[in-house]
Amino acid sequence: MGFKKGHKLTKSISKPRHSHRHGHLTKHTKFMQDMIRELCGFAFYKQHTMELLKFCKDKRALKFIKKSVGTHIHAKRKREEMNNVLAVMRKVAARREKKIQLTFFSPPLLILERQEEEGDRDRNIDEREHQLAASCMPPIEDLAYNLGMCPDRELNWQPLGA
């Protein structure tokens, strides 16, 4: 008699049921969703939700989504998804901004090459190679145009469509 009484058995580990997989996202489904989102963009209510979330109107966004989606739980899930999309967009924009700052404001002033004799010392490449590397940078007009900027008559850069 007691807590661990009876004949000792090893528990048989059963395979997880297929019905428990309901709602899990597969690789193929995720790929298709991403492709469709890339081609078609976001639905109107998702765009409006992202605008609300940009200005920290989380509660208002939840109300708006609930009206179009139907249930509170689905609305919370959709709001979280839109928050994640905004976070990814911010991260991509920050990475692009950092890359542009690097290409605009820090031209390769000094190029170092590893030298294998007498230990690992760095040495400057001769002036001709340095000039060649500096000339490989794209012109500032191309970079600005890729950013969505265009010059006006006095070459003051303004956003496209302004």
DRENTOR-245030 format. One line per 2 residues: number of its first residue (from 1); their letters; for each residue x, y, z of N, C-alpha, C, CB. Coordinates in steps of 0.1 Angstrom, whole numbers, always signed. Glycine has a CB too. Layout:
! residues N
NUM> a> X Y Z X Y Z X Y Z X Y Z; ...
END
This chain:
! residues 162
1> mg> +8 -12 +0 +0 +0 +0 +9 +12 +0 -9 +0 +12; +4 +22 -7 +12 +35 -7 +11 +42 -21 +27 +32 -4
3> fk> +19 +52 -22 +19 +60 -34 +23 +53 -46 +28 +73 -32; +35 +46 -46 +40 +39 -58 +38 +24 -57 +55 +42 -60
5> kg> +26 +20 -54 +23 +6 -53 +20 +0 -66 +11 +4 -43; +20 -13 -67 +16 -20 -79 +28 -24 -87 +7 -12 -87
7> hk> +25 -31 -98 +35 -36 -108 +41 -24 -116 +30 -47 -117; +54 -23 -116 +61 -11 -123 +60 -14 -139 +75 -9 -119
9> lt> +56 -4 -146 +56 -5 -161 +63 +7 -167 +41 -5 -166; +68 +5 -179 +73 +16 -187 +62 +21 -196 +86 +12 -195
11> ks> +60 +34 -196 +49 +40 -204 +53 +39 -218 +46 +54 -200; +43 +35 -226 +45 +34 -241 +43 +48 -246 +36 +24 -248
13> is> +52 +53 -254 +51 +67 -260 +44 +66 -273 +65 +74 -261; +32 +72 -273 +24 +71 -285 +28 +82 -295 +9 +71 -282
15> kp> +26 +80 -308 +28 +90 -318 +18 +101 -316 +27 +84 -332; +22 +114 -318 +12 +125 -317 +1 +123 -327 +19 +138 -318
17> rh> -11 +127 -323 -22 +125 -332 -22 +135 -343 -35 +126 -324; -26 +131 -355 -27 +140 -367 -36 +152 -364 -31 +133 -379
19> sh> -47 +149 -357 -57 +160 -354 -51 +171 -346 -69 +154 -347; -40 +169 -338 -34 +179 -330 -26 +189 -339 -26 +173 -320
21> rh> -24 +186 -351 -16 +195 -360 -25 +206 -366 -10 +187 -371; -38 +206 -363 -47 +216 -369 -43 +230 -366 -62 +213 -365
23> gh> -41 +238 -376 -38 +252 -373 -23 +255 -374 -43 +256 -360; -15 +245 -375 +0 +247 -376 +3 +251 -390 +8 +235 -372
25> lt> +13 +260 -392 +16 +266 -405 +27 +257 -411 +21 +280 -404; +25 +252 -423 +35 +244 -430 +45 +253 -438 +29 +233 -439
27> kh> +56 +248 -442 +66 +256 -450 +59 +260 -463 +78 +248 -453; +52 +251 -469 +46 +255 -482 +36 +265 -481 +40 +242 -489
29> tk> +27 +264 -471 +17 +274 -469 +23 +288 -466 +7 +270 -457; +33 +288 -457 +40 +300 -454 +46 +307 -466 +51 +298 -443
31> fm> +52 +298 -475 +58 +303 -487 +47 +309 -496 +65 +292 -495; +36 +302 -498 +25 +308 -506 +19 +321 -501 +14 +297 -508
33> qd> +18 +321 -488 +12 +334 -481 +22 +345 -484 +10 +332 -466; +35 +343 -482 +45 +353 -485 +45 +358 -499 +59 +349 -481
35> mi> +44 +348 -508 +43 +352 -523 +31 +360 -526 +44 +339 -531; +20 +356 -521 +7 +364 -524 +8 +377 -518 -5 +356 -518
37> re> +13 +379 -505 +15 +392 -499 +24 +401 -507 +20 +390 -484; +35 +395 -512 +44 +403 -520 +38 +408 -533 +57 +394 -523
39> lc> +30 +399 -539 +24 +403 -552 +12 +413 -550 +20 +391 -560; +4 +410 -540 -9 +417 -539 -9 +428 -529 -20 +407 -536
41> gf> +1 +428 -520 +1 +438 -509 -9 +434 -498 -2 +451 -515; -13 +444 -490 -22 +442 -479 -36 +446 -482 -17 +449 -467
43> af> -46 +440 -476 -60 +444 -477 -61 +457 -471 -69 +433 -471; -72 +464 -474 -75 +478 -469 -75 +478 -454 -88 +483 -475
45> yk> -82 +468 -448 -83 +469 -433 -70 +467 -427 -94 +459 -429; -61 +459 -433 -48 +457 -427 -39 +469 -429 -41 +445 -434
47> qh> -40 +476 -440 -33 +489 -442 -38 +499 -431 -35 +494 -456; -51 +500 -429 -56 +509 -420 -52 +506 -405 -72 +510 -420
49> tm> -51 +493 -403 -47 +488 -390 -32 +492 -387 -49 +473 -388; -24 +490 -397 -10 +493 -396 -8 +508 -393 -2 +489 -408
51> el> -16 +517 -400 -16 +531 -398 -19 +534 -383 -25 +539 -407; -30 +527 -378 -33 +530 -364 -22 +525 -354 -46 +522 -361
53> lk> -16 +514 -358 -6 +509 -349 +7 +517 -349 -2 +494 -353; +9 +524 -361 +21 +533 -361 +20 +544 -351 +23 +538 -376
55> fc> +7 +548 -349 +5 +559 -340 +1 +555 -326 -5 +569 -345; +4 +542 -322 +2 +536 -309 -13 +536 -305 +10 +544 -299
57> kd> -22 +534 -315 -36 +533 -312 -40 +518 -312 -45 +541 -323; -34 +511 -303 -36 +496 -303 -51 +492 -300 -28 +490 -292
59> kr> -57 +500 -290 -71 +496 -287 -80 +499 -299 -75 +504 -274; -78 +511 -305 -86 +514 -317 -85 +504 -328 -83 +529 -321
61> al> -72 +500 -330 -69 +490 -340 -76 +477 -338 -54 +488 -341; -76 +473 -325 -83 +461 -321 -98 +462 -324 -81 +457 -306
63> kf> -104 +473 -321 -118 +475 -324 -121 +474 -339 -123 +489 -318; -112 +481 -346 -114 +481 -361 -113 +468 -367 -104 +491 -367
65> ik> -103 +460 -363 -101 +446 -368 -113 +437 -364 -88 +440 -363; -117 +439 -352 -128 +430 -347 -141 +432 -355 -131 +433 -332
67> ks> -143 +444 -360 -155 +447 -368 -154 +440 -381 -156 +462 -370; -141 +439 -387 -140 +433 -400 -137 +418 -399 -129 +439 -408
69> vg> -131 +413 -389 -127 +399 -388 -139 +391 -381 -114 +397 -380; -145 +397 -370 -156 +390 -364 -155 +387 -350 -159 +377 -372
71> th> -144 +380 -346 -143 +376 -332 -131 +383 -325 -141 +361 -330; -132 +384 -312 -122 +392 -304 -108 +384 -305 -126 +393 -289
73> ih> -109 +371 -304 -96 +363 -304 -89 +364 -317 -99 +349 -300; -97 +363 -328 -91 +365 -341 -85 +379 -343 -101 +361 -352
75> ak> -92 +389 -338 -88 +402 -339 -75 +404 -332 -98 +412 -334; -73 +399 -320 -61 +400 -312 -49 +393 -320 -62 +394 -298
77> rk> -52 +382 -326 -42 +375 -334 -38 +383 -346 -47 +361 -338; -47 +389 -353 -45 +397 -364 -37 +410 -361 -58 +401 -372
79> re> -40 +416 -349 -33 +428 -345 -18 +424 -342 -40 +434 -332; -16 +413 -336 -3 +408 -333 +5 +406 -346 -3 +396 -324
81> em> -1 +400 -355 +5 +397 -368 +9 +411 -375 -5 +390 -378; +0 +421 -375 +3 +434 -381 +14 +441 -373 -10 +443 -381
83> nn> +15 +439 -360 +26 +445 -352 +39 +439 -356 +24 +442 -337; +39 +425 -359 +51 +418 -363 +56 +423 -377 +49 +403 -363
85> vl> +46 +425 -386 +49 +430 -399 +55 +444 -399 +36 +431 -408; +50 +453 -390 +55 +466 -388 +69 +466 -383 +46 +475 -379
87> av> +72 +456 -373 +85 +455 -367 +95 +451 -378 +85 +445 -356; +91 +441 -387 +100 +437 -397 +103 +448 -407 +94 +425 -405
89> mr> +92 +456 -410 +94 +467 -420 +104 +478 -414 +81 +474 -423; +102 +480 -401 +111 +490 -394 +126 +485 -394 +107 +492 -380
91> kv> +128 +472 -392 +141 +466 -392 +147 +467 -406 +141 +451 -387; +140 +464 -416 +145 +465 -430 +148 +479 -433 +134 +459 -440
93> aa> +140 +489 -429 +142 +503 -432 +155 +507 -425 +130 +511 -428; +157 +503 -412 +169 +507 -405 +181 +501 -412 +168 +502 -390
95> rr> +180 +489 -416 +192 +483 -423 +195 +490 -436 +189 +468 -425; +185 +494 -443 +187 +501 -456 +193 +515 -453 +173 +502 -464
97> ek> +188 +521 -443 +193 +535 -439 +208 +534 -435 +185 +541 -427; +211 +523 -427 +225 +522 -423 +234 +519 -435 +226 +510 -413
99> ki> +229 +511 -444 +237 +508 -456 +239 +520 -465 +230 +497 -464; +228 +528 -466 +230 +541 -474 +239 +550 -467 +216 +547 -476
101> ql> +238 +552 -454 +248 +560 -447 +262 +556 -449 +245 +561 -432; +264 +543 -449 +278 +538 -451 +282 +541 -465 +278 +523 -449
103> tf> +274 +540 -475 +278 +543 -489 +279 +557 -491 +268 +536 -499; +271 +566 -485 +271 +580 -487 +283 +587 -480 +258 +587 -483
105> fs> +284 +584 -467 +292 +592 -458 +306 +586 -455 +285 +596 -446; +308 +574 -458 +321 +568 -454 +328 +561 -466 +320 +558 -442
107> pp> +333 +569 -475 +340 +563 -487 +352 +556 -482 +344 +574 -497; +357 +546 -489 +369 +539 -485 +381 +547 -485 +371 +526 -494
109> ll> +384 +553 -473 +396 +562 -472 +409 +554 -472 +395 +571 -460; +408 +542 -465 +420 +534 -463 +416 +520 -465 +426 +537 -449
111> il> +422 +513 -474 +420 +499 -476 +431 +491 -471 +417 +496 -492; +428 +482 -463 +439 +474 -456 +439 +460 -462 +437 +473 -441
113> er> +451 +455 -464 +453 +442 -470 +462 +434 -460 +459 +442 -484; +458 +421 -458 +466 +413 -449 +479 +409 -455 +458 +401 -444
115> qe> +490 +410 -448 +503 +405 -453 +507 +393 -444 +513 +417 -452; +511 +383 -450 +514 +370 -443 +528 +369 -438 +511 +359 -452
117> ee> +537 +377 -443 +551 +376 -438 +553 +384 -426 +561 +381 -449; +561 +379 -417 +564 +386 -404 +552 +387 -396 +571 +399 -406
119> gd> +544 +377 -394 +531 +378 -387 +520 +383 -395 +533 +386 -374; +509 +386 -389 +498 +392 -396 +497 +407 -394 +484 +386 -391
121> rd> +504 +414 -403 +504 +429 -403 +495 +434 -414 +518 +435 -404; +489 +446 -412 +481 +453 -422 +490 +463 -429 +468 +459 -416
123> rn> +488 +465 -441 +495 +475 -449 +486 +483 -458 +507 +469 -456; +489 +495 -461 +481 +503 -471 +484 +498 -485 +484 +518 -469
125> id> +473 +498 -493 +475 +495 -507 +480 +507 -513 +461 +490 -513; +487 +506 -524 +493 +518 -530 +482 +527 -535 +502 +514 -542
127> er> +485 +540 -538 +476 +550 -541 +467 +547 -553 +483 +563 -544; +472 +541 -563 +465 +537 -576 +453 +528 -573 +474 +531 -586
129> eh> +456 +518 -565 +445 +509 -561 +435 +515 -552 +451 +496 -554; +439 +525 -544 +430 +532 -535 +420 +540 -544 +437 +541 -525
131> ql> +426 +547 -554 +417 +555 -562 +408 +547 -570 +426 +564 -572; +412 +535 -574 +404 +526 -582 +392 +521 -573 +412 +514 -587
133> aa> +394 +518 -560 +384 +514 -551 +374 +525 -549 +390 +509 -538; +379 +538 -547 +370 +549 -545 +361 +552 -557 +378 +562 -541
135> sc> +367 +549 -569 +359 +552 -581 +348 +542 -584 +368 +553 -593; +348 +531 -576 +338 +520 -578 +325 +524 -571 +343 +507 -573
137> mp> +325 +534 -563 +312 +538 -556 +302 +544 -567 +315 +548 -545; +289 +541 -565 +280 +546 -575 +278 +561 -572 +266 +539 -574
139> pi> +275 +569 -583 +273 +583 -581 +261 +586 -571 +271 +590 -594; +262 +598 -565 +252 +601 -555 +238 +602 -561 +256 +614 -548
141> ed> +237 +606 -573 +224 +608 -580 +217 +594 -580 +225 +614 -594; +224 +584 -584 +218 +570 -584 +213 +566 -571 +228 +560 -590
143> la> +221 +568 -560 +217 +564 -547 +205 +572 -543 +228 +566 -537; +204 +585 -545 +193 +593 -541 +181 +589 -549 +196 +608 -543
145> yn> +182 +586 -561 +170 +582 -569 +164 +569 -564 +173 +581 -584; +173 +560 -560 +168 +547 -554 +161 +549 -541 +180 +538 -552
147> lg> +164 +560 -534 +157 +563 -522 +144 +570 -524 +166 +573 -513; +141 +573 -537 +128 +580 -540 +130 +595 -540 +118 +576 -530
149> mc> +142 +600 -542 +144 +614 -542 +147 +618 -557 +156 +618 -533; +144 +630 -560 +147 +636 -573 +152 +650 -572 +135 +634 -583
151> pd> +160 +655 -581 +165 +668 -580 +156 +678 -586 +179 +670 -586; +154 +690 -580 +147 +700 -588 +157 +709 -595 +139 +709 -578
153> re> +153 +720 -600 +162 +728 -610 +175 +732 -603 +155 +740 -615; +175 +735 -590 +187 +740 -584 +195 +728 -577 +184 +750 -573
155> ln> +191 +716 -581 +197 +704 -575 +195 +703 -560 +212 +703 -579; +184 +707 -555 +180 +704 -541 +172 +691 -542 +172 +716 -535
157> wq> +176 +681 -534 +169 +668 -535 +156 +669 -527 +179 +657 -529; +146 +665 -534 +132 +664 -528 +126 +650 -530 +123 +675 -533
159> pl> +117 +646 -521 +110 +633 -524 +103 +633 -537 +101 +630 -512; +102 +621 -543 +95 +620 -556 +80 +623 -553 +97 +606 -562
161> ga> +73 +629 -563 +59 +632 -561 +56 +644 -553 +52 +620 -556; +67 +651 -548 +64 +663 -540 +63 +676 -549 +75 +665 -529
END
